[in-house]
């Protein structure tokens, strides 16, 4: 046991808090970005389904939809990575 009452690889509570705080803030930022992109994706899908667009507008919105979907995929991957790191850090502290 170490000074903090946990296994030898455990982090002191203050250090754990600092390490998780930055990750949690980034997760919050990602949540906000993902929500905004989901709204935009929905708007683009509605516009594309409406058939009210001229072909050039349709093409532009289609390209934007592709870009939004790619950005969502990247942000979701980062979100998952961060939440796994937070869980690992928290589990290490609980050991």
C-alpha distance (Angstrom), angle and dihedral (degrees) to the residues before:
residue distance angle dihedral
X1 . . .
X2 3.75 . .
X3 3.76 131.1 .
X4 3.81 90.7 -84.5
X5 3.77 92.7 56.0
X6 3.80 95.9 -110.5
X7 3.78 137.3 100.8
X8 3.79 120.6 -64.6
X9 3.82 93.9 -93.6
X10 3.80 95.4 50.6
X11 3.79 119.4 117.9
X12 3.79 123.4 -130.7
X13 3.83 111.4 -101.9
X14 3.82 94.7 -110.5
X15 3.78 92.9 51.9
X16 3.80 91.3 45.6
X17 3.80 90.0 52.0
X18 3.80 91.9 51.5
X19 3.79 91.9 48.4
X20 3.78 94.4 48.8
X21 3.81 96.2 39.4
X22 3.80 94.6 66.3
X23 3.79 91.1 45.6
X24 3.80 92.6 48.2
X25 3.81 91.0 50.1
X26 3.78 90.4 51.4
X27 3.82 90.1 48.9
X28 3.82 89.0 52.9
X29 3.81 90.5 49.6
X30 3.79 90.6 48.7
X31 3.81 91.1 48.9
X32 3.80 89.5 54.9
X33 3.82 93.0 47.1
X34 3.80 91.8 47.3
X35 3.81 91.4 50.8
X36 3.81 91.3 50.8
X37 3.79 92.1 47.7
X38 3.81 91.5 48.1
X39 3.79 89.2 55.7
X40 3.79 91.7 48.1
X41 3.82 91.0 47.3
X42 3.79 90.0 52.4
X43 3.79 91.8 49.8
X44 3.80 91.6 49.1
X45 3.81 92.1 48.6
X46 3.80 91.2 50.5
X47 3.81 91.6 48.4
X48 3.80 92.1 48.7
X49 3.80 92.3 48.2
X50 3.80 93.6 48.8
X51 3.83 95.3 73.1
X52 3.81 87.7 -146.5
X53 3.80 93.1 113.4
X54 3.76 127.2 95.8
X55 3.83 114.2 -121.6
X56 3.84 95.1 -101.2
X57 3.82 90.9 50.7
X58 3.77 90.4 46.0
X59 3.80 91.1 52.0
X60 3.80 91.9 48.4
X61 3.79 93.1 49.6
X62 3.79 90.0 46.0
X63 3.80 90.2 54.4
X64 3.78 90.8 47.6
X65 3.81 90.9 49.4
X66 3.79 89.7 53.0
X67 3.80 90.2 49.7
X68 3.81 92.3 48.1
X69 3.82 91.4 50.0
X70 3.80 91.0 50.5
X71 3.79 91.5 48.9
X72 3.81 91.0 49.0
X73 3.79 89.9 51.6
X74 3.82 92.0 52.4
X75 3.80 93.7 45.8
X76 3.81 92.0 48.0
X77 3.80 90.6 51.9
X78 3.81 90.7 51.1
X79 3.81 91.0 45.7
X80 3.80 90.7 53.1
X81 3.82 91.4 47.3
X82 3.80 91.9 51.7
X83 3.80 95.3 46.5
X84 3.80 90.2 50.3
X85 3.82 89.8 50.8
X86 3.81 91.0 49.6
X87 3.79 91.3 49.2
X88 3.82 91.4 48.4
X89 3.81 92.4 49.6
X90 3.79 92.1 46.8
X91 3.81 92.1 47.2
X92 3.81 90.9 49.9
X93 3.79 90.5 52.6
X94 3.81 91.7 49.7
X95 3.81 93.8 53.6
